[in-house]
Amino acid sequence: GFLKASIAFMSDNGAAGEAGSDDVPENRTTCQEELGQGPTQNRGCTDCWCLLVLLGAWGAFAFVTLLGFADGNSAKLYLPRDFSGGFCDTEKNWGTGWNTKGKTKQSFTMNISATTDLIVKQFMCSTPVRNLMAPNSGTGLLAPGDQQFGYLCSCCLVPCASCSGSLQVGGDLSPTNIRNTIQGKLQELTGLTNPANLYSANGNNGNTFVDMWGSVALYFNEVCLDTCNTNFASVRDGDHREYVFDMSKDNPMAYAYEKLKSVPISALSQPDAAMVDELQKVIKQDFTFKALPASVCPYAASRCIPMPGIEFEEVAAGHCQFKMTADVTKGIGEAASAVFTSLGSESLASGLGETFGKWVGDFLRSIDAFIAVIFCSFIIGFLYLILMRFSVGVCVWLSILLIFVVLTFGGALCWVRSVQCNGAPLFDTAQQVGVASMVTIGSQLSGEASDESISSDGTDYRGAQQFTKSGDRCQEWGTASG
């Protein structure tokens, strides 16, 4: 019967639709015809307030962008940087204080600590200096114990954890040749002789500055200068600052070096006084370097010492590249000069890509861990979705219940805190409030009137209280014995 009624109903509706089709205006189309031609053309905006939100978001983005341009420096995206991470051509560098405004080129100066490392170690670890600092017998310039052991350990003259063998510094020195040997090496490094000798294996420094080109980042500082044409000739022929070598404080040899440099000659006896006087002349005269003036190099003098025999030329975007001077090229040959500059450029380029390469290498070494994490994340996420499908109702009602419990206990806590006496424990106050509430409710339900007055020690009390404030039940009136 139901099926017949349904068929009849559908037939009637169909007939009515056909009969009423003449009532549709000729200039209108049916819904099926509109959908058959794609989305309708007669459309309008709905939820117009969303347009206001979108325009507001665009306005906020534009405001933040303009604010960044006003207070920031977009040029930092491409400006060269110096050894401290500061930007070239920037008046204020955060964290360093160097003012490099107008210094648009990234050039290089000598890293005084690295270039003098072997010379200083050969000087400080020589027999004449050791006999002054930590003699086998008698009193030295350093106190016995930690001071002497620290000096001997820094020179690897005694077994210690920081040494795997004796230092290879070019041999020991004697009292008769120590000044001439150190002076000859430093004269090459300070540019007092033909700069070609510095880059020759036959020079006083041997292969030290021949082998440095594979790791130029260790021997040079990146500095911001106004031109790539600034080099050693700038201090040789013009204004300059002077810098007397000062060992960095974190060098384990620094204390002994400062002691030798500053000890008064008058406080020593012969022959130590004569030896110390000779060594101090080496420090104060031969360890003196010419540095670029502050107007040219806006850093400390120790960071502005140009390397003899090296010029620079601009390659791109304010970056300077190594170039040997004509004197060096003539002395060691064009082929050797080309090899040195090529090795230096390659060393710098490899240093720039070292960080990214290390990231890629670390990723490749841990690729198995990445795959395992991705797989586990997929499985855990899939199981989580399945569990949520069957437990979403429980989670919702449990959340509602927990919110109700939190609000209830929070309100009760606020109520208890409102009547808590100063210094009274919170749980004791809660117990007393609970007991008082129950007694009050009981009295209201019983409807009994009582006199709750009390005086003195309470022996005259005849009220309706049945519990103490701690919850103990009171004894009934008239049941006490004796």
Secondary structure as GFF3:
##gff-version 3
##sequence-region A 1 482
A	DSSP	alpha_helix	2	20	.	.	.	ID=ss1
A	DSSP	three_ten_helix	21	23	.	.	.	ID=ss2
A	DSSP	alpha_helix	31	36	.	.	.	ID=ss3
A	DSSP	alpha_helix	49	71	.	.	.	ID=ss4
A	DSSP	three_ten_helix	74	77	.	.	.	ID=ss5
A	DSSP	beta_strand	105	110	.	.	.	ID=ss6
A	DSSP	alpha_helix	112	115	.	.	.	ID=ss7
A	DSSP	alpha_helix	117	124	.	.	.	ID=ss8
A	DSSP	alpha_helix	127	133	.	.	.	ID=ss9
A	DSSP	alpha_helix	146	154	.	.	.	ID=ss10
A	DSSP	alpha_helix	178	189	.	.	.	ID=ss11
A	DSSP	three_ten_helix	195	199	.	.	.	ID=ss12
A	DSSP	three_ten_helix	211	215	.	.	.	ID=ss13
A	DSSP	alpha_helix	216	219	.	.	.	ID=ss14
A	DSSP	beta_strand	220	225	.	.	.	ID=ss15
A	DSSP	alpha_helix	232	236	.	.	.	ID=ss16
A	DSSP	beta_strand	241	244	.	.	.	ID=ss17
A	DSSP	alpha_helix	254	262	.	.	.	ID=ss18
A	DSSP	three_ten_helix	265	267	.	.	.	ID=ss19
A	DSSP	alpha_helix	272	281	.	.	.	ID=ss20
A	DSSP	pi_helix	282	286	.	.	.	ID=ss21
A	DSSP	beta_strand	288	291	.	.	.	ID=ss22
A	DSSP	three_ten_helix	301	303	.	.	.	ID=ss23
A	DSSP	beta_strand	310	316	.	.	.	ID=ss24
A	DSSP	beta_strand	319	324	.	.	.	ID=ss25
A	DSSP	alpha_helix	326	332	.	.	.	ID=ss26
A	DSSP	alpha_helix	334	365	.	.	.	ID=ss27
A	DSSP	alpha_helix	367	419	.	.	.	ID=ss28
A	DSSP	alpha_helix	426	446	.	.	.	ID=ss29
###
